[in-house]
Amino acid sequence: MTGTSGGASLRALYDVLLLDLDGTVYRGAEAVPGAREALSEGAERLFYVTNNASRRPAEVAKHLRELGFAADESSVVTSSQSAARLLAERVPVGAPVLVVGTEALVDEVAAVGLTPVRSADAEPVAVVQGHSPETGWAILAEATLALRSGALWVATNVDSTLPTERGLVLGNGSMVAALRSATGCEPLVAGKPAAPLLEDAVVRSGASRPLVVGDRLDTDIAGANAVGADSLLVLTGVSTVADLLRAPQDQRPTYVADSLAGLDAEAAALRVGPREPGAVSFDGRDVHLASEFAADPMAALRAVLDVAWANPGFGRVVAADDLLARWGISR
């Protein structure tokens, strides 16, 4: 397939798409607008890679199918699976592991030959923590006791927020922060931006040239950079244009698009980089976009990002008010 201006489309350059879910493909019970259409072809090349450990892979695949996406259990890779692998590599077979999370996480722990428990009285050798909307003080107290007794701590992910159809709510990272505060311990992390989850996804998919697609700079894009993969940031979830402009080196994506529809655009056009001479300049303090180059907001953004990233201490972006409003930033 070719892009809209004649060059190779972004999806054509990669053998597997490693897709984030929350904020990229869906928001809670609703598909992200346009996502179904963008992913309607090449189902055999789609792998869904999620930090959310609250559901079994089969349940995630079922939810995807209900929303109109092609998916089966084998195409879903979860942070609970990667967390279980990390545990199995570090503790003896059959050892008790205290689970803070859903029964889906319990199942993954049991599947690698360990014994899931819910009480510190069972003398667990490890604690594994994943997102659950039912997590409360009682199980966090059990985990605190276990960690203070020297148990290994593995967190499925440390996302502070979780996108839903109602907006952002607290994620597993916020609960991890509570245990960190109570114990002074730091967990091993399975999910993005740590490498284990994406490493597992690459192995499972057999990818030789994967593209990581997601909505968060601090997880999806940082995770892609951690495993040396190219990445596409879509502006349908958590990270914003303001975040992009100030992104540190390890959180900078290869490509930027406003949605998954960008997969069919010309790859070269989606790459962050300079455009026409004189389009963007830096005066030693601010980044300026010439007004005649503001007609295409996303093309203008990629050009501005090229200069902003080269001058990370810049003051502000100077551009037409209507363009800044479309980007969600103010003067």
C-alpha positions in Angstrom: 0.0 0.0 0.0 1.2 3.6 -0.6 0.6 6.7 1.3 -1.6 9.6 0.2 1.3 11.5 -1.5 2.8 8.5 -3.3 5.4 7.2 -1.0 5.3 4.0 1.1 2.7 4.1 3.8 3.8 3.8 7.4 2.2 0.4 7.9 4.0 -1.0 4.8 7.4 -0.4 6.4 6.9 -2.8 9.3 6.1 -6.5 9.6 4.1 -6.2 12.9 2.2 -3.5 14.7 2.6 -3.7 18.5 -0.5 -1.7 19.5 -1.3 -0.2 22.9 -4.9 -0.5 23.9 -6.1 2.1 26.4 -6.2 5.5 24.7 -4.9 4.1 21.4 -7.5 1.5 20.3 -10.2 2.0 22.8 -11.2 4.1 25.8 -13.0 1.8 28.3 -16.1 0.5 26.6 -15.8 2.6 23.5 -13.5 2.3 20.4 -11.3 5.4 19.7 -13.0 7.1 16.7 -11.5 5.8 13.5 -9.5 3.0 15.1 -11.6 0.2 13.6 -11.2 1.5 10.1 -7.5 2.0 10.5 -7.0 -1.6 11.7 -9.4 -3.3 9.4 -6.7 -4.9 7.3 -3.7 -7.0 8.0 -5.1 -8.6 11.1 -2.4 -11.2 11.1 0.2 -8.4 11.7 -1.6 -6.9 14.7 -0.5 -7.6 18.2 -2.2 -5.9 21.2 0.3 -5.0 23.9 -1.3 -3.7 27.1 0.1 -2.5 30.5 -3.4 -3.1 31.9 -3.2 -6.4 33.9 -6.8 -6.5 35.0 -8.2 -8.9 32.4 -7.2 -12.3 30.9 -5.9 -12.2 27.3 -9.0 -14.0 26.2 -11.2 -11.4 27.8 -9.3 -8.6 26.2 -9.6 -10.3 22.8 -13.3 -10.7 23.3 -13.7 -7.0 24.2 -11.8 -6.1 21.1 -14.0 -8.3 18.9 -17.1 -6.8 20.5 -15.8 -3.4 19.5 -15.3 -4.6 15.9 -11.5 -5.4 15.9 -9.9 -8.6 14.6 -8.3 -10.3 17.7 -7.9 -13.6 19.4 -6.2 -14.6 22.6 -2.8 -15.3 20.8 -2.6 -11.7 19.6 -2.9 -10.2 23.1 0.2 -9.7 25.2 -0.4 -8.4 28.7 1.8 -7.1 31.5 0.5 -9.7 33.8 2.1 -12.4 31.6 5.4 -10.6 31.6 5.2 -10.1 35.4 4.6 -13.8 35.9 7.7 -14.5 33.7 9.8 -12.2 35.8 8.6 -14.0 39.0 9.3 -17.4 37.6 12.8 -16.5 36.7 13.5 -15.3 40.3 11.7 -17.5 42.8 11.4 -21.3 43.3 8.7 -23.3 41.6 5.7 -23.6 43.9 6.6 -20.6 46.0 3.8 -18.5 47.5 3.3 -15.1 45.8 1.0 -12.5 47.2 -1.2 -11.1 44.4 -2.5 -7.5 44.5 -4.8 -7.5 41.5 -7.6 -9.4 39.7 -8.1 -13.1 39.2 -6.6 -12.7 35.8 -3.3 -11.9 37.5 -3.8 -14.9 39.8 -4.2 -17.1 36.8 -0.9 -16.0 35.2 1.0 -16.5 38.5 -0.4 -20.1 38.8 0.3 -20.7 35.1 4.1 -20.4 35.7 4.0 -22.9 38.6 3.8 -20.5 41.5 1.2 -20.4 44.3 -1.0 -17.3 44.4 -2.0 -16.2 47.9 -3.8 -13.2 49.3 -2.3 -13.0 52.9 1.1 -12.1 54.3 0.4 -14.9 56.8 1.3 -17.4 54.0 4.8 -16.0 54.1 5.0 -15.1 50.4 8.5 -14.8 48.8 7.2 -12.2 46.4 4.4 -9.6 45.8 3.0 -9.0 42.4 0.8 -5.9 41.8 -1.5 -5.2 38.9 -4.4 -2.9 38.3 -7.8 -3.9 39.8 -10.7 -1.5 40.4 -11.4 -3.5 43.6 -7.9 -2.9 45.2 -8.4 -1.5 48.7 -6.6 -0.9 51.9 -6.8 -4.5 53.2 -4.8 -6.1 50.3 -2.4 -3.2 50.3 -1.8 -3.7 54.0 -1.1 -7.4 53.3 1.4 -6.4 50.6 3.0 -3.9 52.9 3.6 -6.6 55.5 5.1 -8.9 53.0 7.4 -6.3 51.5 8.6 -5.2 54.9 9.5 -8.9 55.6 11.8 -8.9 52.5 9.5 -10.2 49.7 10.4 -9.5 46.1 8.1 -6.9 44.5 7.1 -7.0 40.9 4.7 -4.5 39.4 2.9 -5.1 36.2 3.1 -1.4 35.3 3.5 2.0 36.8 1.0 4.1 34.8 -0.2 6.8 37.1 -3.5 7.2 35.1 -5.8 5.0 33.0 -7.9 6.4 30.1 -11.6 5.6 30.2 -14.6 6.8 28.3 -15.2 9.2 31.2 -11.7 10.6 31.2 -8.5 9.8 33.1 -8.7 7.9 36.3 -6.0 6.6 38.6 -3.9 3.7 37.3 -1.8 1.0 38.8 1.1 3.3 39.3 -0.9 5.3 41.8 -1.4 2.2 43.9 2.2 1.3 43.5 3.1 4.7 44.8 1.1 3.9 48.0 3.1 0.8 48.6 6.4 2.6 47.8 5.4 5.3 50.4 4.6 2.6 53.0 7.7 0.5 52.5 10.5 2.5 50.9 10.8 -0.4 48.4 11.1 -0.2 44.6 9.4 -2.8 42.4 10.7 -4.6 39.3 8.5 -3.4 36.5 7.2 -5.7 33.7 5.2 -3.2 31.6 6.1 -0.3 29.5 8.4 1.7 29.7 10.4 -1.2 31.1 11.6 -3.6 28.5 10.1 -7.0 29.5 6.6 -6.6 28.0 7.7 -5.3 24.6 10.5 -7.9 24.5 7.8 -10.6 25.1 5.6 -9.1 22.4 8.5 -9.1 19.9 9.2 -12.8 20.6 5.5 -13.8 20.6 4.8 -12.0 17.3 8.0 -13.1 15.6 8.6 -9.5 14.4 11.8 -8.6 12.7 10.8 -5.0 12.2 8.0 -4.0 14.7 6.4 -0.6 15.0 5.2 0.3 18.5 2.0 2.4 18.5 0.7 4.2 21.5 -0.7 7.3 23.1 1.7 7.8 26.0 5.2 9.2 25.8 6.3 7.9 29.2 5.2 4.3 28.6 4.6 3.4 25.0 7.3 5.6 23.4 9.8 5.2 26.2 9.3 1.5 26.0 9.8 1.4 22.3 13.1 3.3 22.7 14.1 0.9 25.5 14.0 -2.0 23.1 15.3 -0.2 20.0 12.0 -0.2 18.1 10.5 2.6 16.0 7.4 4.2 17.4 4.2 6.1 16.4 2.6 8.4 18.9 -1.1 9.1 18.4 -2.8 12.0 20.0 -6.0 10.2 21.1 -5.1 9.4 24.7 -2.9 10.7 27.5 0.0 12.6 26.0 -0.6 16.0 24.5 1.1 18.4 22.1 2.4 20.3 25.1 3.9 17.0 26.4 5.5 16.3 23.0 7.1 19.7 22.8 9.0 19.1 26.1 9.6 15.4 25.6 13.0 14.2 26.9 15.2 12.3 24.6 14.1 8.8 25.7 10.4 9.7 25.2 10.6 11.0 21.6 8.7 9.1 19.0 9.9 8.3 15.5 6.5 9.4 14.0 3.6 11.5 15.2 0.0 11.4 14.0 -3.3 12.7 15.3 -4.9 9.2 15.1 -4.4 5.6 13.8 -5.4 6.8 10.4 -1.8 7.9 10.1 -0.8 4.3 9.5 -2.0 4.8 5.9 -0.2 8.1 5.4 3.2 8.4 3.8 5.8 7.4 6.3 8.2 10.1 5.5 5.6 12.8 6.1 4.9 11.5 9.6 8.5 11.6 10.7 9.5 14.4 13.0 12.0 16.6 11.1 12.6 19.8 9.2 10.3 20.9 6.4 10.5 23.9 4.1 13.4 26.3 4.8 12.2 29.2 6.9 9.1 27.4 8.2 10.4 27.2 11.8 13.1 29.2 13.5 14.5 29.7 17.0 15.5 33.2 18.1 17.5 32.1 21.2 14.4 32.1 23.4 11.2 31.1 21.5 10.3 28.8 18.6 8.6 30.6 15.8 6.4 29.1 13.1 5.9 31.2 10.0 2.2 31.8 9.3 2.3 30.5 5.7 3.2 27.0 6.9 0.3 26.6 9.4 -2.3 25.2 7.0 -1.6 21.6 7.9 -1.5 21.5 11.7 0.2 18.1 12.0 2.8 18.8 9.4 3.5 22.1 11.2 3.7 20.3 14.5 6.3 17.8 13.3 8.4 20.7 12.0 8.1 22.6 15.2 9.0 19.5 17.2 12.3 19.2 15.2 13.4 22.7 16.4 11.9 22.4 19.9 13.8 19.1 20.6 17.0 20.7 19.3 16.5 23.5 21.8 14.9 21.9 24.9 15.1 25.0 27.0 13.0 27.1 24.6 10.5 29.5 26.1 7.3 29.1 24.1 6.0 28.4 20.6 5.0 31.5 18.7 2.3 30.7 16.1 -1.1 31.7 15.0 -3.6 31.6 17.8 -6.0 29.3 16.0 -3.2 26.8 15.4 -2.1 26.9 19.0 -5.7 26.3 20.0 -6.0 23.3 17.8 -2.8 22.0 19.5 -4.4 22.6 22.9 -1.7 25.1 24.0 -1.8 28.8 24.8 0.6 31.6 24.4 
